[in-house]
Amino acid sequence: MPEEKSKVFLVEDDLIMRRLYEWAFRLMNHEIETAYDGEEAIRKLDAIEPTPSLVLLDLIMPKVSGFEVLAHIKASEKLKQVPVIVLTNSAGKEEAERALGMGAIMYLIKSDHEPKEVVKTVEAVIAKYAR
């Protein structure tokens, strides 16, 4: 686990999943900020201080899609260096290729990973990007 408390930003429209990940990250001593949909995510990310250590991003959401949020992050001077992991139920190869091509560093299928595995993956990515 990183020595400093990292700040993870989770964009997830499913309340149960959001609470589950909030609990898992807090249990491992991470700060976590959440957004329900893409519109809220963009608004919160533009205002957030300090910049999050990593963004966990669902793709299929109301109002604004995860792809639009990812495009916004990568176009933002403030946010473009923040690593983004897509965490979704969409297992399509095209979606994965598109997200990775847009700058996501990883594409995880929710049903393939327990929350504690996701936390460990996030910790490894944060540690790598902190160097």
Buried (B, 14 or more C-beta within 10 A) or exposed (E): BBEEEBBBBBBBBBEEBBEBBBEBBEEBEBBBBBBBBBBBBBEBBEEBEEBBBBBBBBBBBEEBBBBBBBEBBBEBEEBEEBBBBBBBEBEEEEBBEBBEEBBBBBBBEBEEBEBEEBBBBBBEBBBEBEE
